[in-house]
Amino acid sequence: NIVPGCVRISGTWFLGGGGPPPPGVSVPTPPPGVNRIVLNFNFGPNQEVHLVDFTLSGPDGRRGTDDRGGSCDARGESGEDAFRMRVQASNIRVNNFSLWLGNGGDGGDAETKKDCDPGRATGGNGGQAGNFKMSATGTFEIAGAFNIFPGRGGNGGSGTANGKDGDPACPGKKGGDATATGGNGGANKKE
């Protein structure tokens, strides 16, 4: 719903009954199955948004699931991205606003079962760090502190591949090939 006039965001939001406003909002890590959290403050055209004496902290991305010992082709799942925040208004004014962007989730580890030929293990990629975008068609004023805690990209998962043993007889018999690849770390693009 479009809110006429100036909108001031401060304290903590309550869903339901009131109480004195605390100094911030902390979004917890969501339950499994929630893939993305986006906070979108869009108060419509010709609106001013004031972020005053306000702290917002978003959740970290969840860690990817491990794949250990189940097959000769193991793959860890990718870690999840941390939350995104988007603010759009005609005019934005910041005065003592702290923004804690979450860390990306670590990628899951991968390990093959024993005696593989070939054995392949690929760790999951790390999730991206939290990010935000704030844009104003008119003015963007930082009247007081604007503290940004950027978070980090998630670590890539490890890979451990197990090839089967060779035969030590004479002549010997070749063992199984094994290839392990760690996952990529999560991106942390800030501009």
N, C-alpha and C positions, 0 to 999 in steps of 0.2 A: 504494500500500500504506500502510495506517495505521501510523505509527511511534509506539510507546508512549513515554510520558514526555515529556521536554522535548526540543525540536529546536533546535539551534543552527546557524545558517547563517553561515559565515564563509569567508574565502578565496575561491579559485576552484575550480569543479568541474571534474573531469577525467572524460572518458568513456574507459574503458579503464584502462591501467596507471597507477600512481601517480606520485609525485613530491611534493616539498614544496608545500603549498598557497600559491599567489600571493594577492595581496590583493583579487581581484575577478573578476567575470565580465563579458565584453564580447561581446555578441551581434552578429555582423556582419550587414550587409544581405544578405537571402536572395537566392537566384537568382530569375530571372523565373518567374512562375507561382505564387509564394507570395504570397497576398493579405493575410495577417494573421499577426502573431506575438503570441501571448498567453502570458505567464508566469503560471501559476496555482499558487500555493503553498497547498495545502489539506491540512493534516495531520489533519483529522478532529476530532471533538468531544473536549473535555477535554485538549487539547494546548496546550503553550506553544511559541511561536516566538521565538527570540532572534536578531536581526540585529545581529551584533557585528563590528566592524572589517571591514566588508564594503563593496565598491563594485560596483554593477551599472550597466552602461551598455548601452542598447538601440540598435538601428539606426535610422537615418533612413529615412523612406519614399522610395521611388524616384521620380524625376522622370517626369512623363507624357510620352508620345511626341508629337513635333511632327508637324503636317500642313502641309507647305509646297509650294505650286505644283502640286498634283495635280488640283485641281478648282476650280470656282467656289463651292463650299460646303465650306470647310475647317473642321475641328474638331480642336483639340488634346485629347489625353487628359488626364484628371484625374491629379494626383499621388497617390501612395499614402500612407496613414496610417502614422505611426510606431507602435511597439509599445505594447501595453497590459500592465500588470502587476496581478495580483489576489492579495492575501494574505488568508486567512481562518484564524482560530484562536480558541481560547477566550481566550488571553492572548498579547499581543504585547509584546516588549520590544526597543527600539532603542537601540543604544549605538555611536556612530561608524559610521553607515551613510550612504553617499553614493549617490544615485540620479540617474543621468543619463538623462532622457527624451529621445528622439530628436526631430528636426525632421520636420515633414510634407514630403513631396516637392512640388516646384514643379509647377504645371500646365504642360502642353505648349503651345507657341506654335502659332498658326494663321495661314497666309497663303494667299490664293487665287492661282490663276494669273492672268496678265495678261488684259486685254480681256474682263472678265466683265460680263454684264448680266442679272440683278444679280450682284454679288459679295457673299458672306456669309462672314465669318470669326469663329469663336468660340474663344477661348483656353480651355484646360482649367482646372478648379478646382484649387486647392492642397489637399494632403492635411492631415489633422489632426495636430497635435503629439502626442507621446507622452503617456500618461496612466496613472494608477494608482489603485487603491482598496485600502485596508487596513481590515479590520474585525475587531473582537474582541467576543465575547459577554460577556467578563469585563473584563479590564483592558487598556489600551493605554498603555504606559509609555515615555517617551523619557528614558532615563537619561543619555545623552550626545548628542553631535552627531547631528542628522538633517539632512543637506544635500540639498536638492532642486534640481536644475538642470532647469527646465521645458521647454526646447526651444521652438520657434516653429512656427506654422502655415506651410505652404508658400505661396509666392507664386502668385497666379493667372497663367496664361499670357497672353501678348499676342495681340492679333488685328490682322491687317493685311488689308484687303479692297481689291482693285483693280478699279475699273470701267473699261470701255473708253472710249477717247477719243471725244469728239464730232467731228462733221465741221465744219471751219472755213469751209465754203462759205457763200454768201449766198443764201438764209437758211441759218443753221447747223443742224446736226443734233445732237440731244441725245445726251450720252454715257451710259454705263451707270451705274446706281445701285450704291453700295457701302455695306455696313454692317459695321462691325467692333466686336466686343465682347470685352473682356478677361475672363478667368476670375476667379472670386471667390477671395480668399485663404482658406487653410485655417483652420478654427476652432481656438482654443486655450482650451478651457474648463477652468478650474481652480476648485475650490471647497474 
